[in-house]
Amino acid sequence: MQQHRLTKREYLYIGSMLFGLFFGAGNLIFPVFLGQNSGQNIGQANLGFLVTGIGLPLLGVIAIGMSQSKGVFELAKRVGRPYAYLFTILLYLTIGPFFALPRLATTSFQIGIIPFLKAGQQTGALLIFSIIFFAITWWFARRPSQLIAVVGKYLTPAFLIILGLLLITALTRPMGGIDHATVTHAYQQQPFLVGFTEGYNTMDALAALAFGVIVTDTIRKLGVTKPTTIALDTMKSGLISLILMGVIYTLLALMGTMSLGQFKPAANGGIALAAIAHYYFGDFGSFLLALLVILACIKTAIGLVSAFGETFQDLFPQGHYLWYITGASILPALFANVGLTAIIAYSTPILMFIYPLAITLMLLGIGSALFKHRQIVYVTTTLFTLIAAIADGVHAAPAAIAQTTMAKTIVNLATNYLPFFKFGMGWLIPALSGLVLGLLLAHFLPPKTPTQQI
């Protein structure tokens, strides 16, 4: 039987779907915020942001494709089965009902709906909005096979048309220049590293491990069955979507920097984006931005809920897919009402903890053949990274945790002994050390037999 090959049209559909799944409200507001704060250092800061904003998500998609894994659990199982359960559950709770999903609803409400409300109406309106938001999400997530049609064919093109209108207007009628734009304190010394850690906020590298399996499943349903062809098609589709994301990130960051000609740096990217839209389009700009943000959020939420349901059904098959997506829709509808500030505050330490583990797992998965898939390399690299990641997470924790004696002790030790720790990159040297140790042990120790593998 002849192997089916994807057409250019199918590649574009899948790439559009993947872009739509990735690009949520955070992807809009964080580049603008970075542009306002990095000022004339926008070049280095944006480069760092792109590494984590598009480079790592591409690695995640490639890791799933090249490893021929059915999902993040199968990839993490190379470290050990217990670790795979813990890592997969934590990852999906982070990009699912605990943080990413409620942030989608709250961000879209804050940017898209609040401008049209009076102060006393906001609390009740948020509750109603979050219920409607996740009811729509649940409806489309019931049948994940519809994702390519709903997201790839309809929502993403509509989103790009609206965003393109705003970007073209901002770039052809700039508010100010870049060469002499003010640089805030955080971006004065190491703008690249600061931009790198700012890219964590998009959560896209984590989402790549979740969305990679949606892409591979979609490719299989289009008739591609050969594993190596599926891996290659996954990488091609990922490249299409992430190049598009990189272009949009850069243009949004430049728009943020140029806005300094009229505005001071805002408290967050949502406020900055709202001010820019209103500057160019007035009240119509507020409506345009509302439509843009809600479209961006709803399509990403559909993908996250669908991925959550499929993964938890694989992990715990005694449950039903519909149960899991119902829980993944109800919980964030409640958590969204805590407020965006609280969600971001509590998600930051989790992201600082889990991102290093995700990065090293992706890199190990891609290069696994080079060390013959030896488990000891996965174990030592992950263990060393885990220790440093705990310190990074504690350092970013809210004051109630960070001010405890134990937290202060951990941070002081990490500050003294871990290079790049103050920039949120304390895990880098330990991860490399664990990799070197694992490679040495793999060279000198005999490989395990299949029955000895965890």
Number of C-alpha atoms within 10 A of each C-alpha: 3 4 10 13 15 17 9 9 9 15 19 18 20 31 26 26 30 30 25 32 27 30 22 27 26 24 23 22 25 24 31 30 25 28 33 30 27 29 28 23 24 27 18 19 26 27 18 22 31 25 18 25 29 26 18 24 28 28 24 31 29 27 29 29 27 23 21 18 19 17 24 29 22 18 22 24 18 23 22 16 15 11 16 18 17 12 19 23 18 15 23 26 16 20 26 27 26 21 25 28 28 27 31 26 30 30 23 28 24 18 25 21 22 16 15 14 10 8 9 8 11 16 11 10 16 22 17 13 19 25 19 14 22 25 16 15 25 22 13 21 26 17 12 19 15 13 23 21 13 17 26 22 17 14 18 22 15 16 19 16 11 16 20 13 11 21 17 13 14 22 14 8 11 16 19 16 15 19 12 11 21 19 19 14 10 13 21 15 10 15 24 22 20 23 29 24 20 22 26 20 21 26 22 27 27 25 25 28 28 28 27 28 23 25 26 27 17 20 23 15 11 13 13 19 15 11 16 14 18 24 21 14 22 28 24 18 24 28 22 18 25 24 16 14 20 19 11 19 24 20 19 27 28 27 28 32 33 26 28 22 16 13 16 12 24 16 9 14 24 23 16 22 24 20 19 24 21 17 16 16 16 13 14 12 18 24 19 20 25 22 19 24 28 23 23 28 28 26 27 27 31 27 26 26 29 29 26 25 26 21 23 20 18 15 14 10 11 9 13 14 21 17 13 18 26 19 16 25 28 16 16 25 26 15 22 28 22 15 17 19 11 15 19 14 14 15 22 19 20 21 24 25 25 22 22 23 23 21 19 20 23 29 15 23 25 18 15 20 12 9 15 11 16 21 20 23 25 24 18 23 25 25 18 21 27 19 15 24 29 21 28 28 22 23 27 21 20 15 11 7 14 18 14 10 9 12 16 16 14 17 22 14 11 21 16 9 11 19 16 15 20 13 16 22 20 24 28 19 17 22 24 16 15 21 24 15 17 21 19 13 16 18 12 8 10 8 16 12 7 7 6 7 12 12
